[in-house]
């Protein structure tokens, strides 16, 4: 299964994400803010990064930009998981290099399908 880096400052969301992902066999790494995402992504080379946009420290927009310019993290698929879900937010995320956008609230099925798709895309690109 995939190694997933989850970055969300909401304890409730992180617990739910981690529980769902571990239940289907994924390895999960957690962080609560954008400032540690790059460090963890470089060290762990996850198959997928789940990234909230509204976090303490560096926000998700800044973090996404940093992920997509750093050579070691450039090709890691990023799924934005956010309550910000206007058309402008979706367009901005895709222009910045996000692989997918999963608006909150999401269902467990949606989450599992998206992770499967992104981890397969990463494996195919390798």
Legacy VTK file of the C-alpha trace (Angstrom):
# vtk DataFile Version 3.0
C-alpha trace
ASCII
DATASET POLYDATA
POINTS 126 float
0.000 0.000 0.000
0.943 3.657 -0.148
2.841 5.872 2.271
0.739 8.999 2.886
1.849 12.275 4.457
-1.159 13.983 6.069
-0.848 17.696 6.865
-3.838 19.198 8.662
-4.005 21.297 11.839
-7.443 19.964 12.815
-7.099 17.084 15.260
-10.544 15.804 14.280
-9.703 15.734 10.545
-6.273 14.173 11.109
-7.671 11.425 13.337
-10.364 10.656 10.772
-7.889 10.660 7.854
-5.358 8.504 9.670
-8.008 6.027 10.821
-9.445 5.583 7.327
-6.064 5.338 5.638
-4.616 2.858 8.146
-7.769 0.731 8.000
-7.180 0.122 4.285
-3.497 -0.650 4.860
-1.647 2.602 4.164
1.316 3.851 6.159
0.566 7.351 7.463
2.851 10.154 8.576
1.160 13.121 10.279
2.009 16.765 10.725
0.010 19.704 12.007
1.468 22.557 10.004
2.938 23.481 6.674
6.381 24.255 8.053
7.211 20.574 8.594
5.710 19.182 5.371
8.795 19.789 3.223
11.110 18.215 5.807
8.914 15.120 6.157
8.328 14.864 2.407
12.056 14.931 1.659
12.904 12.454 4.434
10.037 10.013 3.866
9.318 10.368 0.117
5.602 9.589 0.529
3.542 8.306 -2.363
0.911 10.997 -1.759
0.609 14.152 0.333
-2.796 15.157 1.750
-2.572 18.909 2.341
-5.002 21.270 4.052
-4.918 24.874 2.837
-5.711 26.600 6.121
-3.002 25.648 8.633
-0.847 27.367 11.197
2.772 28.012 10.337
3.062 28.003 6.564
-0.372 27.749 4.983
-1.208 25.140 2.373
-0.775 27.517 -0.560
2.781 28.358 0.502
3.516 24.713 1.253
2.173 23.547 -2.122
4.343 26.122 -3.876
7.406 24.972 -1.922
6.688 21.305 -2.679
6.436 21.985 -6.411
9.727 23.873 -6.676
11.858 21.545 -4.555
13.541 18.885 -6.674
13.083 16.133 -4.066
9.312 16.704 -3.757
8.359 17.995 -7.185
6.866 14.715 -8.421
4.980 13.696 -5.275
1.226 13.933 -5.985
-0.507 16.402 -3.676
-4.197 16.161 -2.858
-5.593 19.367 -1.456
-8.191 18.605 1.222
-9.882 21.840 2.188
-13.136 23.534 3.013
-12.022 26.254 0.602
-13.564 24.916 -2.574
-14.567 27.755 -4.825
-13.857 27.435 -8.531
-11.034 29.941 -8.056
-9.462 27.773 -5.318
-9.668 24.642 -7.474
-8.123 26.408 -10.465
-5.369 27.944 -8.340
-4.520 24.566 -6.780
-4.243 22.850 -10.150
-2.179 25.701 -11.626
0.174 25.432 -8.654
0.677 21.718 -9.315
-1.832 19.942 -7.068
-2.745 16.558 -8.500
-6.265 16.631 -7.087
-8.633 18.625 -4.892
-10.877 16.861 -2.386
-13.309 19.372 -0.859
-14.278 18.950 2.781
-16.412 17.295 3.907
-15.425 14.172 1.979
-16.555 10.593 2.319
-14.332 7.665 3.208
-14.960 6.151 -0.235
-13.918 9.357 -2.010
-10.760 9.542 0.066
-9.734 5.932 -0.537
-10.389 6.190 -4.301
-8.356 9.396 -4.605
-5.419 7.980 -2.658
-5.440 4.833 -4.794
-5.437 6.912 -7.986
-2.628 9.226 -6.883
-0.409 6.446 -5.553
-0.833 4.522 -8.815
0.071 7.676 -10.753
3.224 8.109 -8.668
4.238 4.470 -9.169
3.641 4.750 -12.923
5.804 7.867 -13.113
8.688 6.187 -11.250
LINES 1 127
126 0 1 2 3 4 5 6 7 8 9 10 11 12 13 14 15 16 17 18 19 20 21 22 23 24 25 26 27 28 29 30 31 32 33 34 35 36 37 38 39 40 41 42 43 44 45 46 47 48 49 50 51 52 53 54 55 56 57 58 59 60 61 62 63 64 65 66 67 68 69 70 71 72 73 74 75 76 77 78 79 80 81 82 83 84 85 86 87 88 89 90 91 92 93 94 95 96 97 98 99 100 101 102 103 104 105 106 107 108 109 110 111 112 113 114 115 116 117 118 119 120 121 122 123 124 125
